[in-house]
Amino acid sequence: MSTCPSLLDLQNVNYKKKGLSMEKHKIVLPDYKNCIANLPNSILKKFGLPTNGDTLPLLDKYLQKDYKNIVVILLDGMGKAILERHLKADGSFRSHLAGIYFSTFLSTTVAATTSVMSGLQPCEHAWLGWDCYYPQVGENVTVFLNKIQGTEKPAADYNVA
């Protein structure tokens, strides 16, 4: 359901120009059907509300139970490699791991967090980094704070992002 373009062809062309192989370098491409932006859409679907994109099939399965409340805890930067490197396989956290899904592309804190809050991919919400340029105010804006970058001055009397 995402309107984001696939990067596969662009990456292949880029790597071929450099004489490289994507398979050899284990490039991980965005998976718009199994990423953090799909999580809120599963929750919206659970409660019969309109979604903004695809859902997470594994989460949809868990949400078939009659839950009244759903709590999401976002652990920024906690990927599969971090879990495998620092936690015991038979420990509580890893032994209860039901599955893996991916971050967004771009996988910045701002892009991923905004996707979790909106159910949109970064190319749809355009919050790509902590500070972004907004032509309507002619300034770089710290998007979460709606302030002119490096100041305490509001970017506008509305949220420019």
N, C-alpha and C positions, 0 to 999 in steps of 0.2 A: 504494500500500500504506500510505501515511501516514494516520494518524488525525487529522491537522491539518485544521482547517476552511479553506475558501477565503476569502480576504479580499476577493475581487472585489466581491461584493454590498455588504459593509460599507463599502468604500471608495467605491463608486458612490453609496450613500445619503449618506455623509458629504460628498462633494463636491457632490452635487446640492443639499443643504441650504445650502451656501455659494455656490451659483450657479456652480460651477466644472465643468470637464470633465476627466476623467482623461486623455483623449487629448491635449488641449491642453497639459497640464502634464507629459506623459510620465512618469506614475507607473509604476514598475517593481514589479509584484506578484511575490510568491514563486512560484517554479517548482519545486514539490516533486518533479518528475520529472527535473530537470536542475540539481541543486545539489550543493554540497560534501558534504552528508550521504549522497549516493548513492555517493560514491567508495569508502568502505570496504566497502560492500556488493558492489561489483564485484570487489574483491580477495577478499572472503570467497567469493563465487560461483566465482571462478577456481580456488580451492583446494578446492572442493566442500564448503564449510562453510555452515551456515544463515545467511541474511541477516536483517537487521533492517528492511529496507525495499527500495525500488526501487534499481536499479543505474543507472550511467551508460552508455547505449548506445555512445557513442564510445569510452569506456575499455574496455568489454566487447570491442569489436572489436580493440583493441590487445592485450588480454590473451589472445587466442586463440593467441598464440605460446607456446612451451614455456619460460616463464620459471621459474627456480628461486627468484629473489628479486625483490621489488618494493620500491623505495624511494620514499617520498612525502616531498616537501619542501614544507612549508606556508609560503607567503610572506604573512604577515598584512597585509591592507590593499592587496595588489597586484591591483587590478581592471583591467578592460579600459581604462578611461579613463586610468589611470595609465600603462599600457603605451603607449597611443597618444600621450599627451602628452610622454613623456620618452624613448622609445626610437625609433630609426630603423626605418621599415617594412622595410628590407632588412637590418637587423641580425640577428644570429644568433638572438636570443630571439624576436623577432616573426616572422621568416621561417619558424621551425619551429613556430609556434603552430598546433595541430591543431584547436582549437575552444575555445568559451567555455562555461562553466557558471557558475551563480550561487552566491552565498553563501546562508546560511540567512536566515530571518526569525525573529527578530531577527538582525541581522548584527553582533552584538558579537563581540569576540575570544573571550570565554568560550563563548558559544553556538555559534559556528562551530567552534572547536577541539574542543569536546566532541562535536559532531556528527561530526567527522572521526575521533575516537577511538572512537565508539560506533555510527555508522551510523544514529542516531536524529535526528529533527527536534527543534529546541529545545522545541516544545510537548510532546514525548514525554519528554525527559530533564530539562527544567525548569531547566537551568543557563542563565539568561537574562542575567546580568550578573556582574561581578566579585564583588559582594556581594549576597546574597539573604537575605530573612528566612525562618527556619525555625521554625515554631510549636513543633515538638517540643522545641526547646531555648530558645525564647523570645528568640532573638538574631538579629541580622544576622551572617551567616557569609561570610567570604571563601572562596568555594567551592573554588578550586584548592588552597588551603592548609589548609582545614578549621579555620580559626582564627576566634575572635570578631573581628568587624570592628574594625580599629584596634589590635589587641592581638597578643600572641604566645601567648595562651591558647588551647589546643585547644577547639574547640566541643563536643567529646564524645570519648569513647574509641573511637568509631567514626566513619566518614565520614557526616556528617549529610545531605549532598546526595545 
